[in-house]
Amino acid sequence: MKSTLSYRECRLCPRNCGVDRLKTRGYCQSPAYAVAARAALHPWEEPCISGGRGSGTVFFTGCTLRCCFCQNYKISQEGFGKPVSSGRLSEIFLELQEKGAHNINLVTAAMYAPTVLEALEAVRGKLTIPVVYNSGGYEKPEIIRALAPYVSVWLPDLKYCSPHLAKKYSGAENYFEYASRAIRTMIEVAGEPVFETDNDTTLLQRGVIIRHMVLPSHRDDSIRLLEWIAGELPKGKYLISIMSQYTPFYHSTDFREISRRITSFEYNRVIDAAIELGLTEGFMQEKSSAKEEYTPPFELDGI
């Protein structure tokens, strides 16, 4: 059997395109080398990730999803970015560490897993801060296991329970099937959360944070996801982050029901459900957190 960690007959994500990316491109439109749009200290992650100095975040170009509301659409859908070799990527990791980053934060890296793994192996012993794998959740367990020796913190989205919504808004009807398996695998390889304190700032060193952004008009789907989390995942083995920051970006205006921000009523119903289900270990944004400033400028900084 051919390795799944290859750009030839690419099967790095659940799309399983099987294309030879040395010759052509599959669903994600990514080439057979890494492409990135920004590498910088990022202050807008959860407090235990960004800390006081920021998360050393590398934003990769491309995505295996087609989220119509993506706030990073310039890089996820429009292809903005610059080719980055594994050697340059390893240099970027060390440069971010030198700048004081609390961790190295890999944003949407699945399409480039072979290159990322080469870069991480090259800095083994030199990189002394945790590596964070920041993902839309649409992942294959075998890729997670391959990354596990290098990644300490997993930061997956859990976007939808409904296959209908997943297909409608992200072009991935089987999203929950894969995301739920991926999150189980992340919890298995990470173990329970481990923290340490740095200058009065509590930082996550190992563990899983499950993110969910509440969509307008779909609080019922959010609550079904929370019920699944509470009922199916091992207690004490993960944190949850419920986000109110949804802002109509990109093609969200094509769908009237999500062409607005969420209301306080919608968000509070989801928060109330989380509390009733005992999902209180983690983070819950203030309703006023829906701001465009969460989208960083993509100007090839640090690449």
Secondary structure by P-SEA (a helix, b strand, c coil): ccccccccccccccccccccccccccccccccbbbbcccccccccccccccccccccccccccccccccccccccccccbbbbbcaaaaaaaaaaaaaacccbbbbcccccaaaaaaaaaaaacccccbbbbbcccccccaaaaaaacccccbbbbbbccccaaaaaacccccaaaaaaaaaaaaaaaacccbbbbbcccbbbbcbbbbbbbbbbcccaaaaaaaaaaaacccccccbbbbbbccccccccccccccccccccaaaaaaaaaaaaaacccccccccccccccccccccccccc
